[in-house]
């Protein structure tokens, strides 16, 4: 491809004529640089308006300085653009940078008057100027640029990239010019590496009139490029990745980039598709691209040997400390002053005893550029200086990296360090330490043991891909039955996070049986996990089979945690069978699991609380599970803990908190590769959208859940999504659709529904069934729900049972049930939304009973609660009821102005029909006959001068 040239014959990179008055859109979108692009736009506006502008953009290597300069050039519509860049090889040639910048302006230079023309020509051809002529030469430049802009009839943009690499005389001249652009149609933009002062090399003598300060371009505004925020790096990955990145891969690349856009783009280019998809492990850390690594290393390579050695030790240290580096350096005369050259070049800061790299990627560049032999020596020196008791992870790293062959003594020392690391620094740190210990062992069985342990710790830390890789290394070494079945157990637990729940339940059940001869406690854990997986699938049969075998393993003299697990499993099985009086004592005993400060036990305690309808207990247990899991680095437990915490929050009406928790759970699930829990959190978000009346969002999320749940046999998630859609339809007044959706859960097979969800949806099912006239369905559902509510004694559950009785009763009996429900809601105090729903239903009942005064009180309370929680469809229903009794609710009227001629009842019917309800559905919602609906519709059409339901929908929507 040939070099493009401008009209004057200069290369396009040096002189561009950008026609048109409007800026052209840049070719590449700059992520996370909105503030910087606005500053550049302001500089261009200054030139357009004749005010002039100058700006220095500085930052570390790879931060995007050149990209911003290119963005400015692309946005410079109607400008003449001059461009040059610093080149290290020409830094010793005076005025070489200025010559490249001004080469396209030969005619304009020749048009300058004396003495400017000969001085400028002499400087650009001979690279020299007398000290007495410096001021005259410098003043020629702003004059030349102003004349060029005026002669060409357009503003002028001067771009100087990598100004810190320019020859010093060119930089001095351009700095002088940049300070004198006020009142001219010229903008000057410089980029330079952060922290660099005037470049070394040939320099003209200083004068009293123009001293040489330390700043690179003194006297003009400087814009410092900070590292990008994580969101911007994620956007770059989305824009540039050749494939859809695995969530864990994306997170790893964002962490490794440290906000550097060039680094993350280099990582993408250097990784294979299988690595990007998460099928193969990533290098840890990813290797920096060569050019960027060279930019980071340029000042490092100029340091004295002692400083370079200390920086290498610092780069390999987890937390570089001066005393540690000096000890590891091995030199008796080594002192902190050896680091001064690195501090002067801006590579590190010494803060007390800590050595801090100004850019974290500098340490990666140093480590990646050092030969293997020198790296091993440095690690060995650090291993001798680190205290294994206080820094076990760092000791294990240096000890393993400092040797080239298995070593039994070192194996024991690193294994002990790994156990300490788990206590001090969490699961992931322990995983790395155990892996290092494995490769130091001369015995294959010991190696398999350490690799298996490392895999399990990685799994608990939420690093699924790492756990899988380590397990694949351990499996060929596992020769004993115990070791083999332990590997199978960890493998099955990993599968539990992302594979078909029914298949995983079978695998874990098989593993549990095989573990019984070897480790009864481990067998119990496997069987509990099998029951968990069966419960996620909604398979009561598989759950009972695993639970019964697990319970048979527990003895009366076993530790309390084992006995509590037995009570938990047995109580769940009995509850699934519908024997709520028999299950409640066992479940109450199992709440003692909450006293065990371990995430899994706290989650099981939370599940127990759900079965007892004790939302405050669930919230306390699962919140504690999240807290402990984070403190212990157990990322694997967080999605489940957050999932059950969401249940307690939205049942308590804490919707903003529930939405935040579910979004956090969704993110954590995806980051740790737990697609099963990602689906569950998406189902929770669908329910929250339904409660808040967000129709489109609820439906989109529910469809996604249905697809994912079907693939992985997730009955719990599928049932929750179906419940969300039913709640949405009820809030829209579509009782028929809600009824059929909830009825489908009654006989749903494993993988498509859940026994507990059939129980918990009963209050909504009763409401939909009553509106549809299906009272037998309603009575049957309510009977089971009442048995459960009475067994657990929960005020909130008893309130919903009483509400259902009120819907099924008539006259004073119904009113008594509703009053009882409201009293129970007040006693609970933690279910505001369901309290408001009871007030709405009671208010509607009182309106139909021609008791508007009593109805108004309950409806006003309900609408206030719904508005507080943003449940806009229920707000609409409640306002319609208030209008029907002649009361105008506060707040905006969601209907059209054309409906003003309709009665309150006609407005309610019109809105329901406009949303797609049939006459039968409207009748069920309003407790009137289909014939009455038809009569009102004729009146509505006449008053609004329309002819059809389609016209009505257009008018209202």
TIPA-567359 format. One record per residue (C-alpha): x, y, z; residue in three letters. Coordinates in pm, whole numbers, padded with zeros to 5 digits, always signed. Layout:
N
XYZALA ...
//
This chain:
957
+00000+00000+00000UNK +00156+00331-00109UNK +00223+00622+00125UNK -00059+00876+00115UNK +00054+01238+00069UNK -00105+01576+00119UNK -00137+01857-00135UNK +00208+01989-00052UNK +00367+01652-00111UNK +00435+01580+00256UNK +00350+01246+00413UNK +00005+01234+00569UNK +00156+01157+00910UNK +00321+01502+00900UNK +00063+01727+00735UNK -00309+01664+00691UNK -00581+01880+00546UNK -00906+01774+00708UNK -01189+01930+00508UNK -01532+02016+00645UNK -01656+02213+00939UNK -01769+01920+01152UNK -01530+01675+01320UNK -01511+01332+01167UNK -01582+01044+01404UNK -01264+00867+01516UNK -01206+00521+01378UNK -01166+00361+01722UNK -01384+00434+02021UNK -01181+00540+02321UNK -01314+00367+02630UNK -01298+00537+02966UNK -01142+00859+02834UNK -01441+01093+02825UNK -01270+01359+03039UNK -00960+01351+02822UNK -01148+01370+02491UNK -01343+01670+02623UNK -01013+01843+02706UNK -00889+01779+02353UNK -01215+01907+02209UNK -01177+02224+02416UNK -00827+02275+02275UNK -00957+02240+01919UNK -01240+02483+01996UNK -00982+02730+02123UNK -00801+02719+01789UNK -01127+02749+01592UNK -01228+03059+01786UNK -00883+03220+01753UNK -00798+03192+02121UNK -00523+02932+02079UNK -00454+02641+02311UNK -00174+02412+02426UNK -00197+02087+02624UNK +00044+01817+02739UNK -00103+01468+02780UNK +00124+01255+02996UNK +00104+00898+03123UNK +00289+00570+03153UNK +00354+00333+02862UNK +00043+00191+02700UNK -00200+00429+02869UNK -00334+00555+02534UNK -00150+00882+02472UNK -00099+00819+02101UNK -00459+00698+02066UNK -00580+01026+02215UNK -00361+01221+01977UNK -00500+01021+01685UNK -00849+01091+01818UNK -00776+01464+01816UNK -00645+01447+01460UNK -00958+01262+01354UNK -01178+01519+01525UNK -00995+01818+01373UNK -01246+01889+01098UNK -01140+02187+00885UNK -00786+02198+01032UNK -00442+02179+00881UNK -00262+01920+01095UNK +00114+01905+01148UNK +00250+01600+01322UNK +00584+01478+01453UNK +00701+01229+01709UNK +01006+01177+01924UNK +01251+00912+01803UNK +01520+00793+02040UNK +01775+00744+01759UNK +01745+01113+01663UNK +01749+01255+02015UNK +02111+01360+01967UNK +02047+01549+01641UNK +01957+01912+01722UNK +01632+02030+01561UNK +01565+01694+01393UNK +01215+01677+01544UNK +01137+02034+01440UNK +01261+01960+01088UNK +01017+01667+01056UNK +00731+01879+01187UNK +00790+02176+00953UNK +00898+01989+00638UNK +00553+02030+00474UNK +00571+02410+00526UNK +00863+02483+00294UNK +00675+02754+00105UNK +00558+02920+00426UNK +00913+02919+00568UNK +01043+03086+00252UNK +00775+03353+00291UNK +00896+03463+00634UNK +01067+03805+00651UNK +01417+03873+00778UNK +01572+03772+01017UNK +01335+03478+01074UNK +01371+03306+00737UNK +01750+03249+00733UNK +01762+03161+01101UNK +01488+02899+01063UNK +01636+02760+00742UNK +01978+02737+00907UNK +01839+02555+01212UNK +01643+02307+01001UNK +01932+02228+00765UNK +02243+02262+00981UNK +02090+02189+01324UNK +02268+02484+01481UNK +02196+02838+01592UNK +02402+03089+01781UNK +02305+03157+02139UNK +02241+03524+02059UNK +01992+03420+01787UNK +01783+03181+01999UNK +01511+03428+02081UNK +01477+03533+01719UNK +01459+03170+01609UNK +01199+03082+01870UNK +00978+03380+01784UNK +00982+03268+01422UNK +00781+02957+01505UNK +00457+03114+01638UNK +00477+03365+01356UNK +00514+03085+01100UNK +00222+02889+01242UNK -00005+03195+01257UNK +00082+03293+00899UNK +00020+02933+00782UNK -00325+02926+00942UNK -00413+03265+00795UNK -00276+03182+00450UNK -00463+02852+00427UNK -00783+02991+00573UNK -00817+02723+00837UNK -00699+02669+01196UNK -00386+02468+01254UNK -00322+02173+01486UNK +00032+02080+01594UNK +00067+01724+01729UNK +00389+01620+01901UNK +00387+01255+02009UNK +00644+01114+02254UNK +00780+01460+02328UNK +01011+01313+02593UNK +01203+01143+02308UNK +01250+01460+02101UNK +01589+01622+02071UNK +01624+01892+02335UNK +01654+02197+02102UNK +01332+02100+01917UNK +01148+02053+02244UNK +01275+02388+02377UNK +01158+02565+02061UNK +00818+02398+02060UNK +00771+02465+02433UNK +00848+02833+02373UNK +00592+02837+02093UNK +00321+02656+02294UNK +00337+02925+02561UNK +00267+03197+02301UNK -00034+03062+02113UNK -00288+03287+02286UNK -00489+03489+02036UNK -00395+03263+01743UNK -00594+02997+01550UNK -00340+02733+01654UNK -00362+02439+01899UNK -00057+02242+02012UNK -00095+01896+02165UNK +00199+01712+02321UNK +00219+01361+02462UNK +00495+01233+02688UNK +00574+00963+02936UNK +00463+01053+03286UNK +00727+01189+03523UNK +00986+01271+03256UNK +01165+01602+03271UNK +01375+01755+02996UNK +01546+01490+02783UNK +01918+01439+02799UNK +02137+01503+02496UNK +02262+01803+02300UNK +02110+02123+02435UNK +02154+02489+02357UNK +02299+02701+02638UNK +02057+02839+02894UNK +01987+03214+02902UNK +01842+03436+03169UNK +01542+03500+02944UNK +01454+03136+02883UNK +01578+02910+03166UNK +01548+02530+03145UNK +01320+02411+03424UNK +01263+02049+03522UNK +00915+02020+03367UNK +00903+01872+03020UNK +00687+02147+02865UNK +00666+02415+03136UNK +00398+02678+03131UNK +00118+02481+02962UNK -00162+02269+03106UNK -00081+01904+03169UNK -00339+01625+03160UNK -00228+01310+03342UNK -00368+00983+03210UNK -00467+00763+03501UNK -00517+00387+03457UNK -00855+00299+03310UNK -01133+00190+03540UNK -01227-00178+03527UNK -01552-00106+03341UNK -01358+00057+03057UNK -01119-00241+03033UNK -01420-00473+03015UNK -01554-00259+02728UNK -01222-00284+02543UNK -01234-00662+02574UNK -01589-00665+02441UNK -01489-00445+02146UNK -01169-00629+02056UNK -01189-00995+02160UNK -01200-01232+01858UNK -01432-01468+02050UNK -01678-01439+02337UNK -01453-01454+02641UNK -01521-01690+02927UNK -01627-01489+03232UNK -01330-01609+03440UNK -01090-01529+03155UNK -01233-01181+03121UNK -01193-01116+03493UNK -00834-01246+03490UNK -00737-01024+03197UNK -00893-00718+03358UNK -00699-00781+03680UNK -00373-00841+03493UNK -00405-00526+03280UNK -00403-00286+03577UNK -00602-00038+03369UNK -00355-00038+03079UNK -00533-00057+02739UNK -00220-00158+02544UNK -00155-00441+02788UNK -00504-00588+02759UNK -00497-00567+02380UNK -00157-00735+02381UNK -00290-01013+02602UNK -00570-01077+02353UNK -00322-01105+02067UNK -00095-01338+02262UNK -00356-01592+02376UNK -00489-01888+02183UNK -00865-01917+02116UNK -00889-02211+02357UNK -00739-01995+02633UNK -00979-01710+02559UNK -01270-01953+02577UNK -01150-02086+02913UNK -01075-02433+02776UNK -00703-02402+02850UNK -00535-02220+03141UNK -00401-01869+03109UNK -00038-01791+03186UNK -00014-01638+03531UNK +00047-01355+03481UNK -00013-01309+03105UNK +00295-01207+02910UNK +00321-00841+02816UNK +00361-00764+02445UNK +00726-00712+02353UNK +00711-00346+02254UNK +00518-00246+02565UNK +00755-00449+02782UNK +01047-00267+02620UNK +00889+00071+02696UNK +00855-00021+03062UNK +01212-00153+03075UNK +01384+00140+02899UNK +01455+00336+03220UNK +01528+00014+03412UNK +01805-00083+03169UNK +01980+00249+03226UNK +02013+00186+03601UNK +02335+00076+03776UNK +02368-00299+03834UNK +02298-00277+04209UNK +01975-00088+04151UNK +01866-00336+03881UNK +01932-00630+04115UNK +01729-00474+04397UNK +01445-00399+04155UNK +01448-00760+04034UNK +01418-00881+04393UNK +01138-00628+04449UNK +00958-00741+04134UNK +00960-01103+04255UNK +00849-01017+04610UNK +00481-01024+04698UNK +00522-00721+04927UNK +00868-00570+04871UNK +01031-00454+05194UNK +01360-00269+05205UNK +01508-00483+05483UNK +01407-00802+05299UNK +01558-00684+04969UNK +01882-00581+05134UNK +01908-00918+05313UNK +01837-01111+04992UNK +02081-00902+04789UNK +02367-01074+04970UNK +02591-00770+04967UNK +02725-00658+05301UNK +02757-00303+05175UNK +02410-00287+05015UNK +02208+00011+05141UNK +01885+00186+05065UNK +02072+00450+04866UNK +02123+00187+04595UNK +01754+00243+04507UNK +01793+00617+04455UNK +01854+00598+04077UNK +01528+00401+04038UNK +01343+00657+04248UNK +01486+00943+04043UNK +01360+00781+03722UNK +01013+00740+03869UNK +01015+00358+03868UNK +00954+00311+04241UNK +00879+00500+04559UNK +01019+00410+04898UNK +00752+00459+05162UNK +00898+00372+05501UNK +01010+00011+05467UNK +00795-00055+05158UNK +00908-00035+04797UNK +00615+00060+04573UNK +00627+00034+04193UNK +00465+00343+04041UNK +00315+00117+03772UNK +00244-00247+03863UNK +00324-00355+03508UNK +00685-00246+03554UNK +00742-00533+03796UNK +00583-00777+03549UNK +00808-00649+03272UNK +01121-00690+03486UNK +01031-01046+03588UNK +00938-01148+03233UNK +01259-01009+03083UNK +01500-01174+03326UNK +01679-01498+03215UNK +01571-01821+03388UNK +01896-01883+03571UNK +01906-01538+03720UNK +01540-01570+03819UNK +01610-01895+04003UNK +01900-01739+04192UNK +01686-01442+04292UNK +01405-01668+04416UNK +01651-01879+04614UNK +01793-01567+04778UNK +01443-01445+04868UNK +01346-01786+05011UNK +01640-01757+05247UNK +01535-01410+05356UNK +01158-01467+05400UNK +01016-01588+05733UNK +00801-01897+05651UNK +00598-01851+05969UNK +00487-01498+05892UNK +00482-01513+05510UNK +00410-01877+05419UNK +00277-01804+05070UNK +00578-01601+04970UNK +00812-01857+05119UNK +00647-02138+04922UNK +00672-01935+04600UNK +01042-01859+04634UNK +01136-02202+04769UNK +00969-02383+04480UNK +01093-02141+04213UNK +01446-02145+04353UNK +01506-02516+04293UNK +01517-02723+03977UNK +01463-03075+04121UNK +01238-03252+04378UNK +01356-03211+04734UNK +01198-03407+05024UNK +01302-03161+05294UNK +01183-02865+05094UNK +00859-03054+05021UNK +00785-03085+05393UNK +00870-02721+05457UNK +00646-02595+05173UNK +00361-02830+05274UNK +00369-02686+05625UNK +00375-02337+05477UNK +00068-02421+05264UNK -00129-02522+05575UNK -00034-02197+05743UNK -00124-02005+05427UNK -00479-02138+05440UNK -00522-02004+05791UNK -00358-01670+05724UNK -00438-01583+05362UNK -00729-01796+05245UNK -00813-02071+05002UNK -00654-01946+04682UNK -00320-01875+04847UNK -00328-02225+04997UNK -00403-02375+04656UNK -00093-02218+04504UNK +00122-02326+04797UNK -00001-02687+04785UNK +00062-02699+04411UNK +00421-02585+04464UNK +00465-02846+04735UNK +00337-03119+04499UNK +00615-03069+04246UNK +00880-03074+04519UNK +00780-03425+04630UNK +00982-03721+04499UNK +00687-03954+04582UNK +00400-03977+04328UNK +00131-04056+04588UNK +00230-03755+04797UNK +00228-03547+04482UNK -00126-03669+04400UNK -00237-03583+04754UNK -00103-03227+04735UNK -00244-03170+04385UNK -00586-03294+04499UNK -00576-03061+04797UNK -00464-02773+04575UNK -00755-02846+04340UNK -01009-02848+04623UNK -00877-02520+04764UNK -00897-02363+04417UNK -01252-02493+04379UNK -01352-02338+04711UNK -01184-02013+04608UNK -01409-02003+04302UNK -01134-02076+04050UNK -01306-02356+03863UNK -01068-02365+03567UNK -00767-02389+03798UNK -00931-02662+04006UNK -01009-02863+03694UNK -00654-02831+03564UNK -00499-02943+03893UNK -00740-03233+03921UNK -00645-03354+03574UNK -00282-03358+03688UNK -00368-03547+04007UNK -00588-03816+03851UNK -00310-04017+03676UNK -00113-04021+04003UNK -00407-04144+04215UNK -00346-04518+04250UNK -00525-04604+04578UNK -00905-04639+04591UNK -00931-04369+04856UNK -00727-04123+04651UNK -00923-04204+04334UNK -01266-04158+04491UNK -01151-03834+04656UNK -01056-03705+04312UNK -01400-03812+04187UNK -01567-03625+04476UNK -01393-03297+04395UNK -01465-03346+04025UNK -01834-03399+04097UNK -01849-03089+04317UNK -01697-02885+04035UNK -01959-03030+03799UNK -02231-02929+04046UNK -02162-02565+03960UNK -02215-02589+03587UNK -02359-02922+03467UNK -02697-03094+03460UNK -02828-03109+03819UNK -02985-03454+03784UNK -02667-03604+03641UNK -02455-03446+03913UNK -02691-03574+04185UNK -02633-03927+04054UNK -02255-03880+04041UNK -02238-03747+04395UNK -02459-04028+04524UNK -02225-04285+04366UNK -01919-04109+04510UNK -02081-04096+04853UNK -02141-04472+04854UNK -01783-04539+04745UNK -01644-04312+05016UNK -01823-04491+05302UNK -01547-04757+05357UNK -01274-04492+05350UNK -01407-04177+05518UNK -01753-04164+05675UNK -01749-03786+05725UNK -01646-03723+05364UNK -01915-03968+05249UNK -02172-03768+05446UNK -02062-03446+05275UNK -02087-03608+04933UNK -02439-03731+05004UNK -02548-03389+05135UNK -02415-03239+04811UNK -02608-03503+04615UNK -02924-03402+04801UNK -02847-03035+04732UNK -02814-03102+04360UNK -03136-03305+04357UNK -03310-03018+04535UNK -03190-02770+04272UNK -03346-03004+04016UNK -03667-03034+04218UNK -03629-03413+04236UNK -03775-03518+04571UNK -03705-03887+04500UNK -03332-03848+04442UNK -03314-03607+04735UNK -03477-03863+04966UNK -03252-04145+04847UNK -02933-03946+04916UNK -03066-03812+05246UNK -03169-04152+05379UNK -02827-04302+05307UNK -02659-03999+05466UNK -02875-04016+05780UNK -02790-04385+05821UNK -02421-04295+05849UNK -02468-04064+06148UNK -02433-04205+06502UNK -02556-04068+06829UNK -02201-04009+06953UNK -02092-03819+06640UNK -01994-03452+06666UNK -02276-03197+06667UNK -02219-03080+06305UNK -02282-03432+06173UNK -02596-03475+06386UNK -02729-03136+06278UNK -02674-03226+05912UNK -02869-03545+05971UNK -03158-03348+06123UNK -03147-03104+05831UNK -03167-03377+05568UNK -03433-03577+05747UNK -03645-03266+05809UNK -03624-03168+05440UNK -03729-03515+05324UNK -04031-03521+05556UNK -04124-03167+05452UNK -04109-03265+05082UNK -04360-03540+05160UNK -04606-03287+05304UNK -04575-03400+05665UNK -04515-03052+05802UNK -04588-03130+06168UNK -04334-03415+06148UNK -04066-03206+05978UNK -04084-02893+06190UNK -03909-03027+06507UNK -03622-03165+06300UNK -03586-02841+06106UNK -03586-02638+06426UNK -03309-02861+06558UNK -03115-02806+06235UNK -03119-02429+06282UNK -02830-02501+06520UNK -02615-02520+06205UNK -02612-02141+06220UNK -02384-02166+06525UNK -02112-02321+06306UNK -01915-02038+06148UNK -01865-02209+05812UNK -02031-02088+05492UNK -02181-02423+05387UNK -02333-02489+05730UNK -02472-02134+05741UNK -02629-02181+05396UNK -02794-02506+05508UNK -02921-02321+05814UNK -03066-02057+05582UNK -03247-02325+05380UNK -03387-02458+05708UNK -03514-02110+05788UNK -03687-02088+05451UNK -03872-02410+05522UNK -03977-02262+05856UNK -04088-01932+05690UNK -03851-01739+05918UNK -03723-01463+05688UNK -03524-01272+05956UNK -03339-01593+06051UNK -03268-01667+05682UNK -03134-01316+05632UNK -02910-01341+05939UNK -02773-01686+05848UNK -02710-01616+05480UNK -02564-01271+05547UNK -02324-01438+05789UNK -02244-01699+05523UNK -02152-01423+05277UNK -01941-01246+05539UNK -01754-01560+05646UNK -01711-01679+05286UNK -01550-01352+05186UNK -01326-01348+05493UNK -01208-01704+05422UNK -01170-01651+05048UNK -01440-01911+04972UNK -01573-01761+04651UNK -01742-02091+04563UNK -01996-02053+04844UNK -02091-01692+04773UNK -02339-01748+04485UNK -02546-01993+04691UNK -02533-01773+05002UNK -02635-01468+04801UNK -02907-01670+04627UNK -03084-01761+04949UNK -03021-01413+05091UNK -03217-01273+04795UNK -03517-01489+04888UNK -03528-01344+05238UNK -03488-00987+05106UNK -03765-00983+04851UNK -04003-01174+05080UNK -03934-00898+05334UNK -04003-00630+05072UNK -03641-00512+05056UNK -03642-00484+04679UNK -03355-00240+04621UNK -03136-00455+04845UNK -03263-00776+04681UNK -03189-00642+04334UNK -02836-00542+04437UNK -02775-00878+04601UNK -02902-01070+04298UNK -02688-00864+04059UNK -02384-00924+04279UNK -02466-01294+04290UNK -02501-01303+03911UNK -02162-01138+03866UNK -01987-01360+04122UNK -02148-01670+03969UNK -02025-01582+03623UNK -01678-01489+03744UNK -01639-01822+03923UNK -01789-02026+03639UNK -02103-02127+03835UNK -02363-02120+03561UNK -02615-02306+03777UNK -02627-02023+04027UNK -02612-01759+03754UNK -02942-01902+03629UNK -03087-01898+03980UNK -02991-01533+04031UNK -03141-01444+03695UNK -03466-01608+03807UNK -03459-01396+04124UNK -03410-01085+03912UNK -03710-01189+03702UNK -03921-01209+04020UNK -03801-00866+04135UNK -03888-00721+03793UNK -04233-00880+03819UNK -04298-00730+04162UNK -04187-00389+04036UNK -04406-00420+03727UNK -04125-00415+03470UNK -04302-00626+03209UNK -04038-00649+02937UNK -03747-00710+03173UNK -03936-00981+03360UNK -04026-01164+03041UNK -03675-01141+02894UNK -03518-01275+03211UNK -03778-01549+03252UNK -03723-01670+02893UNK -03348-01684+02952UNK -03400-01878+03274UNK -03636-02124+03105UNK -03376-02198+02838UNK -03088-02241+03081UNK -03297-02433+03336UNK -03417-02675+03071UNK -03061-02749+02964UNK -02940-02815+03319UNK -03260-02959+03476UNK -03292-02672+03723UNK -03640-02719+03861UNK -03596-02457+04133UNK -03497-02182+03888UNK -03762-02287+03636UNK -04033-02275+03904UNK -03917-01936+04029UNK -03924-01793+03675UNK -04275-01934+03620UNK -04384-01784+03952UNK -04240-01448+03845UNK -04445-01452+03525UNK -04756-01547+03722UNK -04701-01260+03966UNK -04656-01028+03667UNK -04983-01143+03510UNK -05169-01108+03840UNK -05043-00752+03874UNK -05161-00683+03518UNK -05505-00821+03600UNK -05462-01134+03387UNK -05579-01395+03637UNK -05627-01667+03376UNK -05265-01660+03260UNK -05144-01659+03621UNK -05371-01950+03708UNK -05252-02169+03421UNK -04884-02090+03484UNK -04907-02181+03851UNK -05125-02485+03789UNK -04856-02620+03556UNK -04621-02639+03857UNK -04852-02874+04046UNK -04757-03183+03847UNK -04427-03067+03697UNK -04154-03327+03663UNK -03804-03297+03814UNK -03607-03036+03624UNK -03922-02834+03549UNK -04063-02752+03893UNK -04002-02783+04264UNK -04210-02915+04557UNK -04125-02617+04777UNK -04221-02372+04504UNK -04559-02544+04469UNK -04609-02471+04838UNK -04483-02112+04838UNK -04682-02011+04530UNK -05010-02120+04691UNK -05123-01769+04803UNK -05093-01636+04447UNK -05246-01953+04302UNK -05546-01921+04536UNK -05598-01560+04427UNK -05580-01647+04057UNK -05804-01952+04098UNK -06073-01755+04287UNK -06078-01488+04018UNK -06118-01762+03758UNK -06399-01926+03953UNK -06182-02240+04009UNK -06265-02261+04379UNK -06189-02634+04414UNK -05833-02578+04296UNK -05810-02285+04535UNK -05939-02481+04836UNK -05706-02776+04772UNK -05400-02551+04738UNK -05493-02344+05042UNK -05541-02654+05259UNK -05182-02767+05207UNK -05048-02417+05259UNK -05248-02374+05582UNK -05113-02705+05720UNK -04761-02581+05661UNK -04828-02234+05804UNK -04984-02375+06118UNK -04699-02622+06164UNK -04421-02362+06139UNK -04621-02094+06322UNK -04488-01810+06107UNK -04704-01493+06131UNK -04635-01403+05768UNK -04734-01750+05642UNK -05044-01754+05864UNK -05138-01409+05731UNK -05129-01535+05372UNK -05334-01841+05469UNK -05593-01614+05631UNK -05598-01397+05319UNK -05668-01702+05107UNK -05955-01795+05337UNK -06092-01444+05296UNK -06087-01476+04918UNK -06281-01803+04937UNK -06537-01681+05192UNK -06822-01430+05164UNK -06982-01163+05378UNK -06877-01115+05737UNK -06679-01439+05738UNK -06454-01308+05459UNK -06409-00976+05639UNK -06306-01158+05956UNK -06044-01358+05767UNK -05904-01041+05607UNK -05893-00862+05943UNK -05711-01162+06093UNK -05462-01156+05802UNK -05390-00786+05857UNK -05334-00840+06229UNK -05086-01118+06152UNK -04907-00896+05899UNK -04872-00627+06164UNK -04735-00883+06409UNK -04478-00997+06152UNK -04368-00647+06051UNK -04132-00781+05785UNK -04353-00843+05482UNK -04466-00498+05368UNK -04551-00589+05009UNK -04769-00888+05097UNK -04927-00674+05369UNK -05012-00417+05102UNK -05145-00689+04870UNK -05377-00805+05148UNK -05493-00446+05196UNK -05561-00419+04823UNK -05764-00741+04813UNK -05954-00649+05130UNK -06018-00298+04995UNK -06157-00446+04672UNK -06380-00679+04877UNK -06511-00386+05084UNK -06580-00180+04771UNK -06790-00462+04628UNK -06965-00489+04966UNK -07054-00116+04931UNK -06839-00011+05226UNK -06635+00266+05059UNK -06520+00432+05380UNK -06352+00119+05511UNK -06220+00031+05165UNK -06062+00375+05120UNK -05842+00338+05430UNK -05695+00004+05321UNK -05651+00109+04958UNK -05473+00432+05050UNK -05233+00238+05272UNK -05173-00014+04994UNK -05101+00244+04725UNK -04854+00421+04955UNK -04662+00096+05010UNK -04664+00000+04642UNK -04536+00343+04542UNK -04257+00318+04799UNK -04138-00009+04646UNK -04192+00092+04284UNK -04457-00177+04220UNK -04617+00031+03948UNK -04870-00224+03817UNK -05010-00281+04164UNK -05018+00097+04205UNK -05234+00108+03895UNK -05468-00163+04027UNK -05506+00011+04361UNK -05576+00350+04205UNK -05840+00193+03986UNK -06009+00058+04298UNK -05991+00403+04459UNK -06146+00565+04152UNK -06421+00305+04160UNK -06527+00439+04502UNK -06496+00799+04388UNK -06155+00877+04539UNK -05870+01027+04338UNK -05540+00872+04442UNK -05238+01096+04464UNK -04970+01069+04198UNK -04977+01078+03818UNK -05268+00917+03640UNK -05131+00645+03415UNK -05427+00659+03178UNK -05484+00882+02873UNK -05672+01211+02888UNK -05935+01074+02653UNK -06057+00842+02927UNK -06177+01132+03136UNK -06536+01084+03018UNK -06549+00725+03153UNK -06675+00623+03495UNK -06419+00479+03737UNK -06538+00125+03667UNK -06531+00184+03291UNK -06176+00320+03316UNK -06065+00006+03499UNK -06226-00219+03238UNK -06081-00013+02953UNK -05727-00039+03092UNK -05751-00415+03136UNK -05888-00466+02784UNK -05624-00232+02640UNK -05357-00454+02800UNK -05501-00759+02623UNK -05739-00910+02878UNK -06042-01103+02756UNK -06394-01036+02887UNK -06370-01346+03106UNK -06035-01234+03249UNK -06166-00882+03319UNK -06471-01033+03489UNK -06249-01255+03707UNK -06029-00963+03802UNK -06320-00731+03893UNK -06550-00999+04037UNK -06830-00919+03791UNK -06991-01125+03513UNK -06865-01139+03150UNK -07208-01005+03045UNK -07152-00695+03259UNK -06808-00646+03102UNK -06963-00661+02754UNK -07226-00403+02854UNK -06959-00164+02983UNK -06743-00212+02673UNK -07028-00093+02448UNK -07054+00221+02659UNK -06675+00270+02650UNK -06661+00242+02271UNK -06949+00491+02236UNK -06799+00752+02472UNK -06450+00729+02317UNK -06585+00718+01960UNK -06396+00399+01874UNK -06507+00070+01724UNK -06278-00207+01848UNK -06043-00339+02112UNK -05754-00253+01880UNK -05858+00112+01883UNK -05882+00098+02261UNK -05531-00048+02293UNK -05390+00225+02064UNK -05562+00495+02267UNK -05435+00373+02603UNK -05088+00253+02499UNK 
//
